[in-house]
């Protein structure tokens, strides 16, 4: 496969930069790990290699999670939401998912809803 399946590509709703947000989730626990950006090529690489691959907006390059850190994401399943504007990438996360070294990017700050009793 040298390009993303046209039927999949047609369903994607991209930003003006051609990107779709991709939420990485631990496949067996449901833990939300991180959010990255994918374009058609990053999604194609993810689907064909079994390694989560993202587009870095800051570096303007592709990166397969774990290439430099060793904290790889082995893809178990990829889903597209009902609107076609978000990808869910179910992975087996090896090590930390966050660039800070935390397991998940969502550990740091809990924002409680106003008036929440919990």
C-alpha positions as CSV (number, residue, x, y, z in Angstrom):
1,X,0.0,0.0,0.0
2,X,1.6,3.3,-1.1
3,X,-1.3,5.6,-0.3
4,X,-4.1,5.7,2.2
5,X,-7.2,3.8,1.1
6,X,-9.3,6.4,-0.8
7,X,-12.5,5.4,1.1
8,X,-10.7,6.0,4.5
9,X,-9.2,9.3,3.2
10,X,-12.6,10.5,2.0
11,X,-14.1,10.1,5.5
12,X,-11.4,12.2,7.2
13,X,-12.3,15.7,8.2
14,X,-9.0,17.6,8.4
15,X,-7.8,20.9,9.8
16,X,-6.7,23.6,7.3
17,X,-3.2,22.1,7.8
18,X,-4.5,18.7,6.6
19,X,-4.3,17.1,10.1
20,X,-6.6,15.0,12.2
21,X,-6.3,14.7,16.0
22,X,-5.4,11.2,17.1
23,X,-6.0,10.1,20.7
24,X,-3.8,7.3,21.9
25,X,-5.4,4.9,24.4
26,X,-4.0,1.9,26.2
27,X,-5.9,-1.0,24.5
28,X,-6.5,-3.2,27.5
29,X,-7.2,-0.7,30.3
30,X,-8.8,2.2,28.4
31,X,-6.3,4.7,29.9
32,X,-6.0,7.8,27.8
33,X,-2.3,8.3,27.0
34,X,-1.8,11.3,24.7
35,X,-3.1,13.3,21.7
36,X,-1.0,13.7,18.6
37,X,-1.7,14.8,15.0
38,X,-1.9,12.6,11.9
39,X,-2.2,13.3,8.2
40,X,-2.9,10.7,5.5
41,X,0.8,9.6,5.4
42,X,1.1,9.3,9.2
43,X,-2.1,7.3,9.3
44,X,-0.9,5.1,6.4
45,X,2.4,4.5,8.2
46,X,0.5,3.7,11.4
47,X,-1.7,1.1,9.7
48,X,1.1,-0.5,7.7
49,X,3.8,-0.7,10.3
50,X,1.9,-1.3,13.5
51,X,3.7,1.6,15.2
52,X,1.9,4.8,16.0
53,X,3.3,7.5,13.7
54,X,2.4,11.2,14.1
55,X,3.1,14.5,12.4
56,X,5.1,16.9,14.5
57,X,3.8,20.4,13.9
58,X,6.8,21.9,15.7
59,X,9.5,19.9,13.8
60,X,7.5,19.6,10.6
61,X,8.3,15.9,10.3
62,X,6.9,12.4,10.9
63,X,7.8,10.6,14.1
64,X,7.1,7.0,15.1
65,X,6.4,7.0,18.9
66,X,9.5,5.6,20.6
67,X,12.1,6.1,17.9
68,X,14.2,8.3,20.2
69,X,12.8,7.5,23.6
70,X,12.2,3.8,23.3
71,X,8.7,4.3,24.6
72,X,6.9,2.8,21.6
73,X,3.2,2.4,20.9
74,X,2.4,-0.9,19.3
75,X,-1.0,-0.4,17.5
76,X,-3.7,-2.9,18.3
77,X,-6.6,-1.0,16.6
78,X,-7.5,2.3,14.9
79,X,-11.0,3.7,14.9
80,X,-12.5,6.8,13.3
81,X,-15.2,8.7,15.2
82,X,-18.7,9.1,13.8
83,X,-17.9,12.6,12.4
84,X,-14.6,11.6,10.8
85,X,-12.7,14.3,12.7
86,X,-10.9,12.3,15.3
87,X,-8.9,9.1,15.3
88,X,-8.7,6.7,18.3
89,X,-5.5,4.7,18.3
90,X,-5.6,1.8,20.7
91,X,-2.0,0.8,21.5
92,X,0.2,-1.2,23.8
93,X,2.3,1.6,25.3
94,X,5.8,0.7,26.3
95,X,7.1,3.1,29.0
96,X,6.0,6.7,29.2
97,X,3.6,8.2,26.6
98,X,4.2,11.8,27.6
99,X,7.3,13.8,26.6
100,X,7.6,14.8,30.3
101,X,8.3,11.1,31.2
102,X,4.8,10.6,32.7
103,X,2.8,7.5,31.8
104,X,0.1,9.7,30.3
105,X,-0.1,13.4,29.2
106,X,-3.2,13.7,31.3
107,X,-1.7,13.1,34.8
108,X,-0.6,16.6,35.7
109,X,-3.7,18.7,36.1
110,X,-7.3,17.8,37.0
111,X,-9.8,20.5,36.2
112,X,-12.9,20.1,38.2
113,X,-16.2,21.2,36.8
114,X,-17.7,24.2,38.6
115,X,-20.1,22.9,41.3
116,X,-18.8,19.4,41.1
117,X,-19.4,17.4,44.2
118,X,-16.8,14.7,43.3
